Amino acid sequence: MNTSTKRMIIFVTIVACCVHQSWTWFEKDSDCDGQSYDSRVETCCENILWAGATPYDECCGVQVYDSRKYVCCDDELYSKRERTEC
């Protein structure tokens, strides 16, 4: 059996196993101004929903920022190269 035949068999097996299953890609576990969202992939800052959340995201006023690179002081963002704390 050549490689392309093996790949086809594996693909068909995967498709055949899952055709009749219901998939939940994400679970909406939080609320942002009445709108449900998945906190693993979205962040809510002052009732504004932002897509693309990471574990390092934090809010600075209504903005989302990467807490590894920036610090928030009085709703203003500063590079951690400029300052490390308020």
C-alpha atoms as a printed R data frame, in Angstrom:
   type eleno elety resid chain resno       x      y      z
1  ATOM     1    CA   MET     A     1   0.000  0.000  0.000
2  ATOM     2    CA   ASN     A     2   1.502  3.352 -0.943
3  ATOM     3    CA   THR     A     3   1.526  6.482  1.244
4  ATOM     4    CA   SER     A     4  -1.404  8.224 -0.458
5  ATOM     5    CA   THR     A     5  -3.603  5.185  0.096
6  ATOM     6    CA   LYS     A     6  -2.714  5.128  3.807
7  ATOM     7    CA   ARG     A     7  -3.572  8.801  4.137
8  ATOM     8    CA   MET     A     8  -6.928  8.263  2.474
9  ATOM     9    CA   ILE     A     9  -7.803  5.416  4.804
10 ATOM    10    CA   ILE     A    10  -6.910  7.470  7.878
11 ATOM    11    CA   PHE     A    11  -8.942 10.424  6.623
12 ATOM    12    CA   VAL     A    12 -11.975  8.287  5.868
13 ATOM    13    CA   THR     A    13 -11.745  6.683  9.309
14 ATOM    14    CA   ILE     A    14 -11.679 10.074 11.061
15 ATOM    15    CA   VAL     A    15 -14.625 11.385  9.061
16 ATOM    16    CA   ALA     A    16 -16.633  8.202  9.533
17 ATOM    17    CA   CYS     A    17 -16.184  8.240 13.313
18 ATOM    18    CA   CYS     A    18 -17.474 11.764 13.756
19 ATOM    19    CA   VAL     A    19 -20.252 12.393 11.269
20 ATOM    20    CA   HIS     A    20 -23.151 12.018 13.701
21 ATOM    21    CA   GLN     A    21 -21.585 13.731 16.704
22 ATOM    22    CA   SER     A    22 -22.505 17.194 17.911
23 ATOM    23    CA   TRP     A    23 -19.517 19.466 18.484
24 ATOM    24    CA   THR     A    24 -19.278 22.396 20.863
25 ATOM    25    CA   TRP     A    25 -16.333 24.500 19.783
26 ATOM    26    CA   PHE     A    26 -16.533 26.825 22.787
27 ATOM    27    CA   GLU     A    27 -18.668 27.430 25.811
28 ATOM    28    CA   LYS     A    28 -19.845 30.935 26.615
29 ATOM    29    CA   ASP     A    29 -18.987 31.268 30.284
30 ATOM    30    CA   SER     A    30 -19.048 34.996 30.956
31 ATOM    31    CA   ASP     A    31 -21.210 38.058 30.462
32 ATOM    32    CA   CYS     A    32 -20.201 41.410 28.932
33 ATOM    33    CA   ASP     A    33 -22.957 44.021 29.130
34 ATOM    34    CA   GLY     A    34 -25.598 41.341 28.595
35 ATOM    35    CA   GLN     A    35 -23.685 39.565 25.809
36 ATOM    36    CA   SER     A    36 -22.431 36.037 26.516
37 ATOM    37    CA   TYR     A    37 -18.828 35.280 25.562
38 ATOM    38    CA   ASP     A    38 -16.076 32.706 25.969
39 ATOM    39    CA   SER     A    39 -13.429 34.162 28.269
40 ATOM    40    CA   ARG     A    40 -10.786 31.834 26.813
41 ATOM    41    CA   VAL     A    41 -10.910 33.639 23.456
42 ATOM    42    CA   GLU     A    42 -12.442 37.034 24.264
43 ATOM    43    CA   THR     A    43 -11.902 39.758 26.858
44 ATOM    44    CA   CYS     A    44 -14.460 42.239 28.177
45 ATOM    45    CA   CYS     A    45 -13.189 45.681 29.178
46 ATOM    46    CA   GLU     A    46 -15.771 48.125 30.524
47 ATOM    47    CA   ASN     A    47 -18.553 46.388 28.579
48 ATOM    48    CA   ILE     A    48 -16.607 46.299 25.292
49 ATOM    49    CA   LEU     A    49 -15.898 42.808 23.939
50 ATOM    50    CA   TRP     A    50 -12.496 42.131 22.363
51 ATOM    51    CA   ALA     A    51 -11.700 38.987 20.339
52 ATOM    52    CA   GLY     A    52  -8.424 37.081 20.500
53 ATOM    53    CA   ALA     A    53  -7.796 36.844 24.245
54 ATOM    54    CA   THR     A    54  -4.570 35.419 25.622
55 ATOM    55    CA   PRO     A    55  -3.675 34.500 29.215
56 ATOM    56    CA   TYR     A    56  -1.662 37.754 29.388
57 ATOM    57    CA   ASP     A    57  -4.476 40.102 28.358
58 ATOM    58    CA   GLU     A    58  -5.619 42.684 30.866
59 ATOM    59    CA   CYS     A    59  -7.837 45.731 30.630
60 ATOM    60    CA   CYS     A    60  -6.648 49.313 30.699
61 ATOM    61    CA   GLY     A    61  -9.831 51.337 30.592
62 ATOM    62    CA   VAL     A    62 -11.621 50.087 27.489
63 ATOM    63    CA   GLN     A    63  -8.444 48.718 25.848
64 ATOM    64    CA   VAL     A    64  -6.995 45.223 26.030
65 ATOM    65    CA   TYR     A    65  -3.236 44.997 26.408
66 ATOM    66    CA   ASP     A    66  -0.497 42.385 26.746
67 ATOM    67    CA   SER     A    67   0.640 42.585 30.370
68 ATOM    68    CA   ARG     A    68   4.030 41.110 29.444
69 ATOM    69    CA   LYS     A    69   4.849 44.184 27.330
70 ATOM    70    CA   TYR     A    70   2.874 47.053 28.850
71 ATOM    71    CA   VAL     A    71   1.825 48.529 32.175
72 ATOM    72    CA   CYS     A    72  -1.421 50.457 32.692
73 ATOM    73    CA   CYS     A    73  -1.394 53.631 34.788
74 ATOM    74    CA   ASP     A    74  -4.595 55.668 35.112
75 ATOM    75    CA   ASP     A    75  -6.027 54.155 31.895
76 ATOM    76    CA   GLU     A    76  -2.847 54.994 29.937
77 ATOM    77    CA   LEU     A    77  -0.568 52.308 28.490
78 ATOM    78    CA   TYR     A    78   3.208 52.495 28.803
79 ATOM    79    CA   SER     A    79   5.818 50.167 27.411
80 ATOM    80    CA   LYS     A    80   7.576 48.204 30.137
81 ATOM    81    CA   ARG     A    81  10.780 49.563 28.616
82 ATOM    82    CA   GLU     A    82   9.649 53.044 29.717
83 ATOM    83    CA   ARG     A    83   8.250 52.108 33.120
84 ATOM    84    CA   THR     A    84   7.591 48.959 35.080
85 ATOM    85    CA   GLU     A    85   5.048 50.333 37.558
86 ATOM    86    CA   CYS     A    86   2.860 53.365 38.165
